[in-house]
Amino acid sequence: MYFVALAIDYDGTLAHEGSVSEKTLAALERFKKTGRKLILVTGRELPDLKRVFPKFGVFDKIVAENGALIYSPASEQERMIAAPPDAKFVARLKKSGVKPLSVGQSIVATWEPHQDTVLKVINKLGLELEIIFNKGAVMILPSGINKATGLVAALQDLRLSPHNVVGIGDAENDHAFLQACGCSAAVNNALPAVKDTADLVTRGARGKGVEEVIGKLIKRDRDIIRKHRDGILLGSDGSKDVFLKPSDTILIAGSSGIGKSTLATALTERFADGGFQFCILDPEGDYDGLESAVRLGDGSSAPTKAQVLDLIEKPDDNVIVNGLALLVDERPDFFAELLPDLAGFRFRTARPHWLVIDEAHHLLPKRRDDARAVLTLELPGTILITVHPESISTDALRLVTAVIAVGPKSKNIIKTFCNETGIEPPKSLPSPKEGRVLFWRPNTGKNAILVQAIEPRQSLKRHSRKYAEGRLDEAGSFYFRGPDASMNLRAHNLMIFVQIAEGIDDRTWEHHLRAGDYSGWFRHQIRDKALAREAAEAEKDETLSAEESRKRVLDAVRRRYTAPATAPNE
């Protein structure tokens, strides 16, 4: 489910002349049985609402007094998010002959044409109050309090995001909360101004309109509207912008060091800008230092499942799950255990809105075909990042709705994806161009297109912790063997490399130095060209003693990877 809650105005929307029909109540109950939440958003004072609507308990939260009060029917707890009325203000209104006058826990309400008198009293007393209109009603509240602020407070209690809420209303005071929702609906009897700004307008009026929206939501969920406000900009094809949908499962594939993480970084910035929560499964520590996110785990301590699930409870917290401290063969098991729990959480809350799985060929390998993990991807908003799409679980690949191929071999990536999934390839594949990605939506009958992808604002310093403190696999490690192959000392990261290099004899050091082994490892496994060049200079300088060359190479490593606030340039 994408839309997991429904926020409904009372008078003129849910109710007709103060009453809710049995048929509408039945629709509310049917909606609740799907596991979704109901929120009532009203300008009425709570005692008055309870009097006219005895079945208020069907709602999970009630936002009363036009946003000033949050009520939980199950626990009967009330929470004020606004200050009480100023006694002098109320007294002056009564003295000025404002009748009728209703005074709630925060709201003060009357009817037109008393708004002029109310405004004069506010100015006279120098109060910071706002006047809100609702079909002839005049409501006075502390500045900044409205149905939108009340709805946000109620959603925080429910641990839900406004993106995953459909709002339904009819009048002037509904504008704010409708625009705060991921989808806004106006019932047929709504004011023209409300209809003009709504994402959809119902055929039915009042309760019948609510029933209509509920029926469509249960049947179609996010597809109840054609034009969405929650797309994420990927870039431009030269004539129009290209967007990713929250319902997408996306594959980003390309050679190592070609820009996949750069694109992913740019997308996370768009997520954060739009208020979309994201979680990155980062087995190799490539996203260390990413802005707008909290990192769990580092090179010395592994994250726990409990930490991840606790942190994502908060809708405003983005999470990076860094698996660098885990052994290479431990990572698939850890993330396979985490993914089903993430799936359950996402099913209930539709959060995190975006799940980014880096090194997807390791976490969802073809040989594993872990059904529990793959089921997670059936939920919307998932990005798989890989160097080897052919090594990802075929079941996972078949869920992909958009392919982003990066680099000069992007055409081959599309072909590989089609070979693995059995999906018909596009009729034409444009040749890759520098600075552009190849974008294709399978099973749509459309051709692949070249897209000038967005660039990140931040310069993510990737890999420094991964290569300094992590654990490279056997193939990626450096081995000190010596001229006679009499030893086999493995350095699985740069810190271990430095420690071993400081302790080996000069003969072993110079054997690898003259063979160009250090620069080769830095270039091909650490992927740091600048470090490789500096090491190569020491390797070629035959005037250096073993002590001098050792100092030069190890100082270059320390400068880039162990000094504060430094990182290699990829």
C-alpha positions in Angstrom: 0.0 0.0 0.0 1.2 3.5 -0.8 -1.8 5.5 0.6 -2.1 4.2 4.2 -4.3 6.8 5.7 -7.4 8.9 4.9 -7.9 12.4 6.5 -11.5 13.6 6.2 -13.2 16.9 7.0 -16.5 16.5 8.9 -19.2 19.1 8.1 -20.1 19.2 4.4 -17.7 16.3 3.6 -18.3 13.3 5.8 -21.5 14.6 7.3 -24.6 16.2 5.8 -26.3 18.7 8.2 -24.2 17.2 11.1 -25.1 13.5 10.5 -23.1 10.6 8.9 -25.1 8.0 7.0 -24.9 4.3 7.9 -23.6 3.6 4.4 -20.8 6.0 4.8 -20.0 4.5 8.2 -19.8 1.0 6.6 -17.4 2.3 4.1 -15.2 3.7 6.9 -15.2 0.3 8.6 -14.3 -1.4 5.3 -11.4 1.0 4.9 -10.1 0.2 8.4 -10.1 -3.5 7.7 -7.4 -3.0 5.0 -5.0 -2.0 7.8 -5.1 1.7 6.9 -5.7 4.6 9.4 -8.6 7.1 9.6 -8.1 10.7 10.7 -11.0 13.2 11.2 -10.1 16.8 10.7 -12.7 19.3 11.9 -13.2 22.8 13.0 -15.7 21.7 15.7 -14.9 21.6 19.4 -14.5 18.1 20.7 -17.6 17.9 23.0 -19.8 19.2 20.2 -18.3 16.6 17.7 -19.0 13.8 20.2 -22.5 14.9 20.6 -23.4 15.0 16.9 -21.2 12.0 15.9 -21.4 9.2 18.5 -19.5 6.8 16.2 -16.3 8.9 16.4 -14.4 5.9 17.7 -14.1 4.6 14.1 -11.3 7.1 13.7 -7.7 6.6 14.9 -7.1 10.3 15.5 -9.3 13.3 15.6 -7.9 16.8 14.8 -10.4 19.2 16.4 -10.7 23.0 16.8 -9.3 23.5 13.3 -6.0 22.0 14.2 -5.5 23.1 17.8 -6.4 19.8 19.6 -5.4 16.2 18.9 -7.6 13.5 20.3 -7.0 9.7 20.4 -10.4 7.9 20.7 -8.9 4.6 21.7 -7.1 6.0 24.8 -9.4 9.1 25.2 -6.2 11.3 25.5 -6.3 14.9 24.4 -3.3 16.9 23.4 -3.3 20.7 22.9 -0.8 22.0 20.3 -2.0 25.6 20.7 -2.3 28.1 23.5 -5.7 28.7 25.3 -7.7 31.8 24.3 -6.7 35.1 25.8 -9.3 36.0 28.5 -9.1 39.7 27.8 -9.8 39.0 24.1 -12.9 36.9 24.9 -14.1 39.5 27.3 -13.7 42.3 24.8 -15.6 40.4 22.1 -18.5 39.8 24.5 -18.4 43.5 25.4 -18.5 44.4 21.7 -21.7 42.4 21.2 -20.2 39.5 19.2 -22.9 36.8 19.3 -23.1 33.9 19.0 -19.6 33.3 20.5 -18.1 29.9 21.2 -14.9 29.4 23.2 -13.0 26.2 23.0 -9.7 25.0 24.5 -7.9 27.2 22.0 -10.4 28.2 19.3 -12.8 31.2 19.5 -15.6 31.1 16.9 -18.5 33.2 15.7 -20.2 33.9 12.4 -20.1 36.6 9.7 -20.4 39.6 9.7 -18.5 39.8 13.0 -15.1 39.4 11.4 -14.6 43.2 11.3 -15.2 43.5 15.0 -12.9 40.6 15.7 -10.1 42.1 13.6 -10.5 45.5 15.4 -10.2 43.8 18.8 -7.2 41.8 17.7 -5.4 45.0 16.6 -6.5 46.9 19.7 -5.0 44.3 22.0 -2.0 43.6 19.8 -2.5 39.8 19.7 -0.9 37.4 17.3 -4.1 35.7 16.1 -5.4 34.5 12.8 -9.0 34.6 11.4 -10.0 31.6 9.4 -13.2 31.4 7.4 -15.4 28.4 6.8 -18.7 28.9 4.9 -19.8 31.8 7.0 -18.1 30.7 10.2 -15.4 32.9 11.6 -12.7 31.0 13.6 -9.9 32.7 15.5 -6.8 30.7 16.4 -3.2 31.4 17.4 -1.0 32.3 14.5 0.3 29.3 12.5 -2.4 26.9 13.7 -4.7 25.4 11.1 -5.9 22.0 9.9 -2.5 21.3 8.3 -0.5 21.7 11.4 -3.0 19.6 13.3 -2.9 16.9 10.7 0.9 16.8 10.8 0.9 16.5 14.6 -1.6 13.6 14.4 0.5 11.9 11.7 3.6 12.2 13.9 1.7 10.3 16.6 0.9 7.6 14.1 4.4 7.5 12.7 3.0 8.3 9.2 4.1 10.7 6.5 1.8 13.2 4.8 2.9 11.8 1.5 1.0 8.6 2.2 -2.3 10.3 3.1 -5.3 11.1 1.0 -7.2 14.2 2.2 -10.9 15.0 1.5 -12.6 18.3 2.1 -15.0 20.9 0.8 -14.4 24.4 2.2 -12.0 27.3 2.7 -10.4 26.0 5.9 -9.6 22.7 4.2 -7.2 24.1 1.7 -4.1 23.9 4.0 -4.5 20.3 5.1 -5.5 19.1 1.6 -2.3 20.6 0.1 -0.3 18.9 2.9 -1.5 15.4 1.8 0.0 13.3 -0.9 -3.3 13.3 -2.7 -6.2 15.8 -2.2 -9.8 15.1 -3.1 -12.8 17.5 -3.2 -16.3 16.2 -2.8 -18.7 17.3 -5.5 -20.4 19.9 -3.3 -17.1 21.6 -2.5 -16.4 25.2 -3.2 -15.1 25.9 -6.7 -11.7 27.1 -5.2 -11.3 23.8 -3.4 -12.1 21.8 -6.6 -9.6 23.8 -8.6 -6.7 22.9 -6.4 -7.7 19.2 -5.7 -6.0 16.3 -7.4 -9.4 14.7 -8.0 -13.1 15.7 -7.6 -15.7 13.1 -6.7 -18.9 12.5 -8.6 -20.8 12.1 -5.4 -21.5 14.8 -2.8 -20.6 14.7 0.9 -20.7 11.1 2.3 -21.2 9.6 -1.2 -18.0 11.3 -2.3 -16.1 9.8 0.6 -17.5 6.4 -0.2 -16.3 6.8 -3.8 -12.8 7.7 -2.7 -12.6 4.8 -0.3 -13.8 2.3 -3.0 -11.1 3.6 -5.4 -8.4 3.5 -2.8 -9.1 -0.1 -1.8 -9.1 -1.2 -5.4 -6.4 1.0 -7.0 -4.4 2.6 -4.2 -1.9 5.1 -5.7 -3.4 4.8 -9.2 -6.5 6.7 -8.2 -4.9 9.8 -9.7 -3.2 10.2 -13.0 -1.0 13.2 -12.3 1.2 12.8 -9.2 3.1 15.4 -7.2 5.5 12.8 -5.8 7.7 12.0 -8.8 11.5 12.2 -8.4 13.4 14.1 -11.2 16.0 11.9 -12.9 16.9 14.4 -15.5 16.0 15.6 -19.0 15.9 13.9 -22.4 16.4 17.2 -24.1 12.7 18.0 -24.6 11.1 17.1 -21.3 11.9 16.1 -17.8 12.0 12.4 -16.9 10.7 11.3 -13.5 10.9 8.2 -11.3 7.7 7.1 -9.6 7.5 6.0 -5.9 5.9 2.8 -7.2 9.0 1.9 -9.3 11.6 -0.8 -8.7 14.7 0.6 -10.3 17.9 -1.0 -11.5 21.0 1.2 -11.7 23.8 -0.7 -13.4 27.2 0.1 -14.8 30.9 -0.6 -14.5 32.7 0.2 -11.3 33.6 3.8 -10.7 31.5 5.0 -13.6 29.0 7.2 -11.6 26.3 4.9 -10.1 26.8 6.2 -6.6 27.0 9.7 -7.8 23.6 9.4 -9.4 22.3 7.7 -6.3 23.6 10.5 -4.2 21.8 13.1 -6.4 18.6 11.1 -6.1 18.8 11.0 -2.3 19.1 14.7 -2.3 15.9 14.9 -4.2 14.3 12.5 -1.7 15.4 14.7 1.2 14.2 17.9 -0.6 10.8 16.4 -1.1 10.4 15.1 2.5 10.7 11.4 1.4 12.3 9.1 3.9 15.0 6.9 2.5 17.1 4.0 3.7 20.3 2.8 2.1 21.6 -0.7 2.5 25.4 0.0 2.2 27.4 -3.2 2.6 30.7 -1.6 1.7 30.5 1.8 3.3 30.3 3.7 0.1 27.8 6.3 1.4 29.7 7.4 4.5 29.2 11.1 5.0 26.0 11.4 3.0 24.1 14.5 4.0 20.6 14.3 5.5 21.1 10.8 6.8 22.1 9.0 10.0 24.7 6.3 9.6 24.4 3.0 11.6 27.6 1.0 11.7 31.1 1.8 10.6 34.4 0.1 10.0 34.7 -1.2 13.6 31.1 -1.7 14.7 28.3 -3.5 12.8 24.7 -2.2 12.8 22.0 -4.3 14.4 18.5 -5.0 13.1 17.0 -3.4 16.2 18.9 -0.1 15.6 17.7 0.1 12.0 14.0 -0.6 12.9 14.1 1.8 15.8 15.6 4.7 13.7 13.2 4.4 10.8 10.2 4.7 13.1 10.8 8.4 12.9 9.5 9.7 9.6 12.1 12.5 9.4 15.1 10.2 9.9 16.9 8.9 6.8 19.2 5.9 7.5 22.4 4.5 6.0 23.0 0.9 7.1 26.7 0.5 6.9 27.9 -3.1 6.8 31.6 -2.5 6.5 32.4 -4.1 9.9 30.7 -7.4 8.8 32.8 -10.0 7.1 32.1 -10.3 3.4 30.4 -13.6 3.7 28.3 -12.3 6.7 26.7 -9.4 4.8 24.2 -11.3 2.6 22.9 -13.1 5.8 22.6 -9.9 7.8 20.7 -8.0 5.1 18.6 -11.1 4.3 17.4 -11.1 7.9 16.8 -7.3 7.9 14.8 -7.1 4.6 11.7 -9.0 5.7 11.4 -6.8 8.8 11.8 -3.7 6.6 9.1 -5.2 4.3 6.7 -5.5 7.2 7.3 -2.0 8.4 6.9 -0.6 4.9 3.7 -2.5 4.4 2.2 -0.8 7.5 3.6 2.7 7.1 4.7 2.9 3.4 8.0 4.1 4.8 10.9 4.4 4.1 9.5 5.8 0.8 12.7 4.8 -1.0 14.9 1.7 -0.2 18.3 1.9 -1.9 20.2 -1.5 -2.1 23.8 -1.0 -3.0 25.9 -4.0 -4.3 22.6 -5.7 -5.0 24.4 -8.7 -6.6 25.8 -9.5 -3.2 22.7 -8.9 -1.1 20.2 -10.5 -3.6 22.4 -13.0 -5.4 21.1 -15.3 -8.0 22.4 -18.4 -6.2 20.5 -17.5 -3.1 17.0 -16.7 -4.4 15.9 -15.9 -0.9 12.1 -15.5 -1.2 11.9 -13.4 2.0 14.3 -10.8 0.7 12.8 -10.7 -2.8 9.3 -10.1 -1.4 10.5 -6.8 0.1 11.0 -5.5 -3.4 7.3 -6.0 -4.3 6.7 -2.8 -2.3 7.2 0.5 -4.1 10.2 2.7 -4.1 13.2 0.3 -4.4 16.5 1.0 -6.2 19.0 -1.8 -6.9 22.5 -0.7 -7.7 25.0 -3.2 -9.2 28.0 -3.8 -11.3 26.7 -7.3 -12.2 23.0 -7.3 -13.1 23.4 -10.9 -14.3 24.3 -12.0 -10.8 21.1 -10.6 -9.2 18.2 -12.9 -8.3 16.1 -13.4 -11.4 12.9 -13.0 -9.4 14.2 -9.6 -8.2 15.1 -8.5 -11.7 11.6 -9.4 -13.0 10.1 -6.8 -10.5 12.2 -4.0 -12.1 10.0 -1.3 -13.8 12.8 1.1 -14.8 16.4 0.5 -15.9 19.1 3.1 -15.7 22.3 2.0 -17.5 25.4 4.1 -16.8 28.6 4.3 -18.8 29.9 3.3 -22.2 28.6 -0.3 -21.9 25.0 0.8 -21.1 23.6 -0.9 -24.3 25.0 -4.2 -23.1 23.4 -3.7 -19.7 20.0 -3.5 -21.2 20.7 -6.6 -23.3 21.9 -8.5 -20.2 18.8 -7.5 -18.3 16.5 -8.7 -21.1 18.5 -12.0 -21.4 18.1 -12.7 -17.7 14.4 -11.8 -17.4 13.2 -13.0 -20.7 11.7 -9.6 -21.3 11.4 -8.3 -24.9 14.2 -5.8 -25.5 13.5 -2.3 -26.8 13.4 -2.0 -30.6 16.2 0.6 -30.6 19.0 1.4 -28.2 20.7 4.8 -28.7 24.5 4.8 -28.4 25.8 6.1 -25.1 27.0 9.6 -24.8 29.3 11.1 -22.1 27.3 12.6 -19.2 24.1 10.8 -20.2 22.4 7.6 -18.9 20.3 5.1 -20.8 16.8 5.0 -19.4 14.2 2.3 -20.2 10.9 1.1 -18.8 10.4 -2.6 -19.6 7.1 -4.0 -20.7 5.8 -0.6 -21.8 6.5 -0.9 -25.5 8.6 2.3 -25.4 12.2 2.6 -26.6 15.1 3.4 -24.3 16.1 7.1 -24.2 19.2 9.1 -23.3 18.8 11.2 -20.2 21.0 14.0 -19.0 20.9 13.0 -15.3 20.8 15.4 -12.4 24.1 16.1 -10.5 24.5 16.0 -6.8 25.1 19.2 -4.8 27.5 17.4 -2.4 30.7 15.8 -3.3 30.5 12.5 -1.6 33.9 11.3 -0.5 33.4 7.6 -1.0 35.4 4.5 -0.1 37.9 6.1 2.4 36.5 4.2 5.4 35.8 1.2 3.3 39.4 0.8 2.1 41.0 2.1 5.3 39.1 0.0 7.8 36.9 -2.5 6.0 37.5 -6.0 4.9 38.2 -6.5 1.2 37.6 -10.0 -0.1 40.4 -12.4 -0.9 40.7 -11.3 -4.5 40.8 -7.6 -3.5 43.4 -7.9 -0.7 47.1 -7.3 -1.0 49.5 -10.2 -0.3 53.1 -9.8 0.9 54.7 -13.0 -0.4 58.4 -11.9 -0.9 60.8 -12.9 -3.7 60.8 -16.6 -2.7 57.0 -16.8 -2.1 58.0 -17.9 1.4 55.3 -15.9 3.1 51.6 -15.1 2.6 50.7 -12.1 4.6 47.2 -10.8 3.7 46.3 -7.1 4.0 42.5 -6.8 3.7 42.5 -3.0 4.1 44.9 -0.1 4.0 45.5 0.1 7.8 46.5 -3.6 7.8 48.7 -2.9 4.7 50.5 -0.1 6.6 51.0 -2.3 9.7 52.4 -5.2 7.7 54.6 -3.0 5.5 56.2 -1.4 8.5 57.2 -4.8 9.9 58.5 -6.7 6.9 62.1 -7.0 5.9 63.7 -4.7 3.3 64.1 -7.5 0.8 60.4 -8.3 0.8 59.4 -4.6 0.6 61.7 -4.0 -2.4 60.5 -7.1 -4.2 57.0 -5.8 -4.4 58.2 -2.2 -5.0 60.2 -3.0 -8.1 57.4 -5.3 -9.4 55.0 -2.3 -9.3 52.7 -4.3 -7.0 51.8 -1.4 -4.7 50.7 1.0 -7.4 48.9 -1.8 -9.2 46.9 -2.6 -6.1 46.1 1.0 -5.4 45.0 1.5 -8.9 42.9 -1.6 -9.6 41.6 -2.6 -6.1 41.6 0.6 -4.1 40.7 2.5 -7.3 42.7 5.6 -6.2 44.6 6.8 -9.3 46.3 9.7 -7.4 47.7 7.3 -4.8 48.7 4.9 -7.5 50.7 7.6 -9.3 52.5 8.6 -6.2 53.4 5.0 -5.4 54.6 4.5 -9.0 57.0 7.4 -8.7 58.6 5.8 -5.7 58.7 2.4 -7.5 60.5 3.9 -10.4 63.0 6.0 -8.4 65.9 3.6 -8.0 67.9 6.1 -6.0 65.6 5.6 -3.0 66.6 3.3 -0.2 64.2 0.7 1.1 63.6 3.0 4.1 63.0 6.1 2.0 60.6 4.4 -0.5 58.7 2.7 2.3 58.3 6.1 4.1 57.1 7.8 0.9 54.5 5.2 0.0 53.1 4.8 3.5 53.0 8.5 4.1 50.9 8.8 1.0 48.5 6.2 2.3 48.3 7.9 5.7 47.7 11.3 4.2 44.7 10.2 2.3 43.1 7.6 4.5 44.1 8.1 8.1 44.4 11.9 8.5 41.3 13.7 9.6 38.7 14.8 7.0 40.6 13.3 4.0 39.4 10.9 1.4 40.6 9.7 -1.9 39.4 11.2 -5.1 37.8 8.6 -7.2 
